Amino acid sequence: MIKKIRLSADIFRDNDREAGKNRRLFKKAGVFVVNLMGAPGCGKTTLIENLAKNYKGKIRLAVIEGDIATGKDAQRIAKAGVPVSLLNTDQVGNACHLSSKMIRKAYEKIRNTKPEIIIIENIGNLICPADFDLGENLRVSMVSITEGDDKVSKYPPMFVNAEAVILSKIDIIKHFKYNLKFVRKEIKRLNPNAEIFEISLKNKHSLKFFSDFLINKRTTTNTIYRLT
C-alpha cells in the first residue's frame, strides 16, 4: 500500500516551529516585528523610506528586505539610513514568500544595530506570504488604488489575518473607477478588527497616523501574534 505524503502540512508545521523560535528571540531582544505584505508596486518600499524619516532620532528602525532577485529596494532603504538585511529568494528556488528560517538568518546580520522595530518587507505577492508565520508581532497588508477595487475580495487570505490594511496612493483615486466604500466594506467583512489606513505620501498627516500606530502597538501590545 502506498502512503500519501502530506508535504504541504509538513512545510507549514516546520515553518511554524521556526516561527516560534523567532518569536522568543525577538521578545527577548525587545524588538517589535512587522510583516509588511502586498503586491509589487503597491508602495511598500516607499512607505518604509518615509517611515525612516519619521522615526529618525526617535526609534531605531531596521528592515529585512525580501526580493526574488536584485538588491534595488535594499539599496533604497540603506540610502535612507536604515540598517537592512537582504534576502534574495532566487537562491532558494525563486520562492514566492519568506520563511521563518530565512528571517532568523537575516536578523543575525542586523542584530548588533539593536533595532526597536523591524519591518519585514515580504516578497511582492498577494498569495503565498499570507500562509507563512514569520514570528512577527504585527501583520500589515497593503494594496494600492492602481490595482483595482477587487483585490481584497479576490485574495481574502492576505487580509483576513492582518491587523492593519493600508490603501495606498489614495491621492490618485479620482483617476480610477475605484469604489472606496465597497473596499472598506469588504475589509471589514473579512476582518472586522482590522485598522484601515488610507495613505497618500503627498499627505504627511495620513502617513503620520500609520507611523504613530506602529509606535503605539509596540508600546501597548501584550499579546504575541499567531496565525489562526
Summary of the structure (lengths in Angstrom):
residues: 228
radius of gyration: 17.3
end to end distance: 34.6
largest distance: 64.4
contacts: 706
relative contact order: 0.17
helix: 48%
strand: 18%
